[in-house]
Amino acid sequence: MLSFAEALSRAVAAAPPLAVEEVPLGDAAGRVLAEPVDADLDLPPFDTTAMDGWAVDAASASGTVDALSTVGAGSVFGGAVPRGSAVKLMTGAPMPEGTDSVVPVEEAEELPGGRVRLLAAPAPGAHVRRRGEVLREGTRLVPAGRRLRPADLGLAAAAGRERLRVARKAVASVLVTGDELVPPGDTPGPGRIRNTNGPLLLSALARNGCLVRDLGTAGDDPGPLSDALSRALAGGPDLLLTTGGVSAGDFDAVGEVLTGLGAELLFHRVAMRPGKPVLLARRGGTLVFGLPGNPVSVAVAFDLLVRPVLRRMAGLAPPLPPPVRVTLTAAARNRGGRLAFLPGIVSAEGGRLLAEPVPMLGSHDVAAHARANAWLVLPGDGSFEAGDGVEAHLGGEETTLG
């Protein structure tokens, strides 16, 4: 059976890079930047006042001085300011030639006859934002391979960008299989359960920036299942996720059907718990993840195998962010020899990360998954006590966890 590390390596290696497209700045939030953004000029581009006040030459300005003009942001005082004179500036206005400091309006008194009394002695450079103090022309503002945040888009605008080159959105389809499934809004009859995997995967894919196609559900019969998978592949998605039908039961036919449709099986079954039956196949330009049917298995496989593939396709590094070291607050055990990923709640306390294992009845326990914000990593056949250190993969916006 393949180790988790080898399965991850194969999955990431199979992930083709997405093509690049150009989008308006307003549509770029959450997209992955394909080429860096550099500053095209100094910021600020000129010396400017940091507040409303009087621009003066600190060495010659004291007592009462001549008030020459008022300049707002977006305007410029023409010429140089004589010694012993002042220009009233609104916040953001350029510093006039011949001035080096600003006396706030609260520290000055306007007098009749075009004069102003300075109530405080100005210090050179006071309340002045210097040209280039935020950044210099040519500074790397946003590196390629970053999922763009609003702050990044503000920097891009400061660099004069109206459009950005980003990885196109991956097209991801979801097909949930199982004769036992009913829609979430239905009351399950005998032997039936509600479809929880579909909403889980569709929302997780959307959070990862995908264009999502909901293909609904398919039964376990190989004939109709083959038809459903054939239609799914014909749609040409970058990624096809199925759930159920990959274990060793009499009705688990997804792997056989995929190979019958010409797909190349890259792996089937991984030494991990939960999620052992997971498979990865490829047909043409489509990668197919056959995920188990149990919802916690689906969540683990998505966070630790599917998400790294999506990150690699988009140009994000590393594909799987490294785990952090945490200290257990209670005992935890892994039976069965496979690498375990168990739900946990990680919190910071006293300069270290503490991890509370979440009791879980099994890979069907959606309530345990919903409580967790991390996957605790436990090596096979190990018992761990409170105070022991283990690794944990933290949840986040790209994961199924809180």
N, C-alpha and C positions, 0 to 999 in steps of 0.2 A: 504494500500500500504506500502511496506517495506521502512524503512528509508535507506538513503545512508550508515550510519554507520552499520546498521544491515546487509545490503547486502554485504558490505566489509568484515564484520566478517564471514559471511557464506562462502563467496568465499575463503577467506584465510584458513578457517578451512577445506575446502574440498580439499585443494591442497596437494597432496602426495609428500613426499620428493623424489628427484631424486636419482638414484643409483650413486655410486662413481666409478670412473675409474682413471687409472694412465696414464698420458700423458708426453711426453718429454717436457723439459723446453721450448723449442722453440715453442711449440704448445699451451702453457698455457695462453698466453695473452688473457684477456677478460673472462677467465673461472673463476668459483667461487671455491676458495680453500676449501677443505673439512677437512683438518687437518693442524694444525699450523706448521710454520717453525721456528726453533730455531737455534741460532748460535752454530756451533760445535767447534769453536775455537775463540780465541781473534782476533780482527781486529783493526789495523794491528797485525799479529801474532808475530811480533818482532819489536824492535826499528829500524826505518828506516829513511833515509835522505829525506827531503821534496824537495830538489833541488840538482842540480849539485854543488859540493863543496868539501872542505877538512874537513875530520873528525879529530877532535883534542880533547885533554883534555884541557878544557878552562882554568883551573888553571895554567897549565904549558906552554901553547902555546902563544908565542908572538914573534914578530920580524920574524926571519928566522928559519925555522925548516926543518928537514929531510923529503923528500917526498919518501914514501916507495913503494907505489903501486897504481894502478888504478883498481877499482872494479865496474863492471856494475850491473844493476838490474838482479837478478837471480843468481848472484855469491856471494861468501862469502870470506872475508879476513880471512886467517888462522892464529890463534894465537892472542896475545894481542899486542896493539900498544904501544911502549915505550913512556915515557914522552918526550916532545920535538920533537915529530915526527907527521906526518900527513899521512892520506890515502885519495887519491882522490876517491870520490864516485859519481856515476851517480844516478840520481833521482830514488828512490825506493830500492836502495841497503841497506842491513842491516848495522847498526852501528857496527863497530868492538869493541871488548872488549878493554877497556881502553880509550874510547872516549865518550864524552858527548855533543858535539856540532859540528856544521858545519859552516865553513866559505865559503860563496858563491864564485864561481870561479871569479866573477867580483870583489871580494875584496881580491884577492890574485894574486901574480905574480910568475910564475915558472921561476927558475934560472938554469943556467948550473950546472952540478955536482950533480943532484938529490936533489936540495934544492927548497924551496918555501918560498917567503916572504909574510907574512900575513899583509895586509894593514889596517885591522880593528881588534880590540880586540874582540875575541869571548865571548859571554855570555853563561853561562851554559844552555844547553837545546835549544839553538838557532837552528832553522830550523830542528828540530828532531820531527818525528812523533812517539809518544810513543806506545808501545805495549798495545792493548786494549783500546786506547783512543776513537775509534769510537764505539766499542761495545765489551762486554765481553762474553766469552763462556757461553752458556745457556740463553742468552737474547732472548726474544720473538721478532722475526723479522717481521713475517707476521701472523696475526691471521686467524684462520679459519673463513669462511663466508665473505671473501673479494673478490670482483671482481678484478682479478689480473691486475696490471698496469706494464708497462715496469720497473719501479723502483722496484716493488716487485720482479720481476724476477731477477733483478740484486742482490738483497739481498739473494734470494734463491740460486743463483750461489755462492755467497760469503759464504754461509753455506754448500757448497758442494753438493747441490742437482742437479741432472741431470734429475730427473722425479718428478712430483708432483701429489698428489691425489686430484682430483677435481670432482665436480658434473658433471655428464654427461650432454650433451646438451639435452634440451627438444625438442621433435619432435612436431611441430605445423603446422597444416593444415589450409588453408583459402579457404572457399567456399563463393563466392559472389552470392547473388540471386537477381532476378528481370528480368522480361520480357523486361524492357525498356533499358537494358544495351547493349552497344557496346564497343569493345576494344578501348583503348586510341588512336590508330592510325587511327580509322575510323571517318568519318564525320557523325555525328548523323542525322538520318532522322526525320520526324515528330514524336513527342512523345518519342524520344529516347534520352538517355544521355550517356556520356562516363563513363566507370568504373574507378572511382578514389579510391574507398575503397580498392580494391585489392592491388594496389601498396603501398598505405599508410600502410596497415597492414603487408604486406610481409616485407617491409623495417623496420618497427618498431619491428617486431619479430626478424629479423636478428640482429638488434642493441642490442637486449636483449640476444643474444647468442644462439638463437634457430636454429635447423635444420628445414628449412621451406619447406613445400609442397604447391605448388600453384595448387589448384584443379579447377581453372577456375571459370566459372559461371554456374548457373542453373536457369531455369525459375520458375515461380510461381505456375505452375500446380502441385497439390499435388502428382500425380503419379510419374512423372519424378523427382520431388524434393525429394521424398522418396527414389528413386533409388540412387540419387546423395549422399544423406546423409548416406544411408546404405553403399555405397562404401567407403565414407570418414571414417566412424566408423570402417569398416572392416580393414582399414589400420593401426589401432591401435595407433593413435597419442596420445601423452600426452594431447594435447590441440587441440580442433577444434573450429575455429572462423568462424561464418557465419555472413553475413550482410543482412539486409532486412528481411521482412516477419515475424516480431515479434510484429507489432502493432495490431490495431483492425480493419483493413480493410478487405474487402471481400477476398483478395488474400494473406493474412498474415497467412501462414499455418505452419511455422517452428516449433512452439511449439507443435502443434497437431501431426505433423509428427514425431517429436522426441519421444514423449510419445508412439506413435504407434510402434516405433522401440525398445521400451523397456527402454528408458532413464528415469531416475528419475529427475523430475523437482525440483530444489532447490529453485529457486525464479523466478518470472516473474513480471516485472514492479517495478520500484524503484522511490521513491519521489525525483528525481533529474532532473535538466534541464540544458542542453539537455541530452537525453539518457534514458528517462522514460521507454520505452518498453523493455529494456535489460532483457535477461533471462539467467539463468545458469542451466545447466542440467548435469547429469552424467550417463554414461553407461560404466560399467566395469571399466577399468583404464583410460578412457577418460573423461575429463571435456569439456563441450561444452558451449561456450558463444554465444548466439544469440544476435548480436548487431543490433541496428536500421540501417536503410538504409541511413539516412542523414549523410554526412561525418563529420560534427563537433560532432554529437552525437557519431559516431564511435570513433573519437579521444578522446573525454572525457572518454568514457567507457574504452577504451584501457588504457589510462594513469592512471586512478583512480581505475579500477577494475581488468582488465586483467594483467597489469604490477605487481600489488601486488601479484597476484597468481604466476606469473613466479618467482618473487623474493623469495617467500616462498618456492617454489619447489626447488630452487637452494641453499637455505640456507642463503639468504641475509636478514639482519634485519636493520630496521623494514620493513615489507612488503610494506607499503606506507610511504615514508619519510614524516615527519610532515610538515605542512605548515609554512610559515614565516609570520610575521606581516608586512604589507605594508601600506603606506599612499596614498590615492587616490589623483590624480592630477586633476580629473574632476568628475562630478556627475555620478552616476551609479544607476540603478534601477532594482529590481527583482520583477516581477509580477507573480502571479500564485500560491504562497504558497509553491512551492518546492524549495529545496536547489539548488542554481544556481552556475554553474561553467562557468564563462564568460572569453573570451580571454582578455589578458592584456599584457602590456609591462612593465616589472619591471626593474628599474635601481637604482644604488646606487648614492646617492648625499648627501654630508654633514653628513655622518655617519648614514644615514637612507635609507630605501628602499622606492622608490616612484613607484607608479603603475598608468599607463595610461590605462584606459579602451579602448579597441579597439571596435569601432562601428561595430555591427554585424546585418545583415539583418535577420538572422535566422539560424537554424542549417544546412542549405545548403550552408552557406557562407564560401567556402573554402579559399577565399582571407583573410578574417578576421583571420581564424585559422593560415594561413601561416605567418601572421605578428606577431603573439603573441609569447611570451616566458614564459608565465605563465597562469594558470587558477585562476581567482579571485573568491573567495568563498563568495557568498552573501546569507544570510538567506532569507527565504521566505517572500514575501510581504514587502520588505524593500526599502527605498530610502536613498541613501548615497550621501553626498556632498563632494566636494573637501576638503581635509584635514582630512576626516574621516579615521579611521583605519579599515582595513579588513584583512582577511587571504588570502594567495595565495600559490598555489602549483607551484613551479618553474619547468620549463622545464630542460632538460638535455639530456645526451646521450641515456638514456633508454626511453625517451618519444617521442611523435610525434611533440613536440614543438621545436623551435630553441633554 
